[in-house]
Amino acid sequence: MISFVCYFFAQSAETELSLLDPDVATLISRGDSLVLQVQKVDLERALCINTTTGGLRVARTALKASSEVTKKKVLRTLSLFFHVMGRIGFQES
């Protein structure tokens, strides 16, 4: 039971991110397309959209990197937990 709960928590953040990522990618793509359309008419607005899209791109990259760091920390913590539990003789039923 404990291993299942630990596995669930280790995977939940990654699952949430993978569900969100396609929508973020679509927003970035639409923002890029909008910049190309708008720049012909209103360069200032196109630059604003481009800045916003760039910010979303940066946030997406940072979130992915943070998620990987968190995942590694969780896995290290789980490994240590099971090591300690094994040393004290805990048996999962």
C-alpha positions as CSV (number, residue, x, y, z in Angstrom):
1,M,0.0,0.0,0.0
2,I,2.7,2.5,0.9
3,S,4.6,1.9,-2.3
4,F,1.4,2.5,-4.3
5,V,0.8,5.8,-2.5
6,C,4.4,6.9,-3.0
7,Y,4.2,6.0,-6.7
8,F,0.9,7.9,-7.1
9,F,2.4,11.1,-5.6
10,A,5.6,10.8,-7.6
11,Q,3.6,10.6,-10.9
12,S,0.8,13.1,-10.2
13,A,2.9,16.3,-10.9
14,E,4.2,14.8,-14.1
15,T,0.8,13.7,-15.2
16,E,-0.7,17.2,-14.6
17,L,2.2,18.8,-16.6
18,S,1.7,16.4,-19.5
19,L,-2.0,17.1,-19.6
20,L,-1.4,20.9,-19.7
21,D,1.6,20.9,-22.1
22,P,-0.4,20.4,-25.4
23,D,-2.6,23.4,-24.5
24,V,0.4,25.6,-23.8
25,A,2.0,24.5,-27.0
26,T,-1.1,25.4,-28.9
27,L,-1.3,28.9,-27.3
28,I,2.4,29.5,-28.2
29,S,1.7,28.4,-31.8
30,R,-1.4,30.6,-32.1
31,G,0.5,33.5,-30.6
32,D,3.3,33.1,-33.2
33,S,0.7,33.0,-36.0
34,L,-1.1,36.1,-34.6
35,V,2.2,38.0,-34.5
36,L,2.7,37.3,-38.2
37,Q,-0.8,38.5,-39.0
38,V,-0.8,41.6,-36.8
39,Q,2.7,42.9,-37.6
40,K,1.5,43.9,-41.1
41,V,-1.1,46.2,-39.5
42,D,0.1,47.1,-36.0
43,L,3.8,46.5,-35.3
44,E,3.5,47.7,-31.7
45,R,0.7,45.2,-30.9
46,A,2.6,42.5,-32.7
47,L,5.6,43.2,-30.5
48,C,3.4,43.0,-27.4
49,I,1.9,39.7,-28.4
50,N,5.4,38.4,-29.2
51,T,6.7,39.4,-25.8
52,T,3.7,37.7,-24.1
53,T,4.2,34.5,-26.2
54,G,7.9,34.6,-25.3
55,G,7.1,34.9,-21.6
56,L,4.8,31.9,-21.9
57,R,7.6,30.0,-23.7
58,V,10.0,30.8,-20.8
59,A,7.5,29.9,-18.2
60,R,6.8,26.5,-19.9
61,T,10.5,25.7,-20.0
62,A,11.0,26.7,-16.4
63,L,8.0,24.6,-15.3
64,K,9.4,21.6,-17.1
65,A,12.8,22.0,-15.6
66,S,11.3,22.5,-12.1
67,S,9.1,19.4,-12.6
68,E,12.2,17.3,-13.4
69,V,14.1,18.6,-10.3
70,T,11.1,17.9,-8.1
71,K,10.6,14.4,-9.6
72,K,14.3,13.6,-8.9
73,K,13.9,14.8,-5.3
74,V,10.8,12.7,-4.8
75,L,12.5,9.6,-6.2
76,R,15.6,10.2,-4.0
77,T,13.3,10.7,-1.0
78,L,11.3,7.6,-1.7
79,S,14.5,5.6,-2.2
80,L,15.8,6.8,1.2
81,F,12.5,6.1,2.8
82,F,12.4,2.5,1.6
83,H,16.0,2.0,2.5
84,V,15.3,3.2,6.1
85,M,12.1,1.1,6.3
86,G,14.1,-2.0,5.2
87,R,16.8,-1.3,7.8
88,I,14.3,-1.1,10.6
89,G,12.6,-4.3,9.4
90,F,9.3,-2.8,8.2
91,Q,7.4,-5.3,6.1
92,E,4.7,-4.1,3.8
93,S,1.6,-6.4,4.0
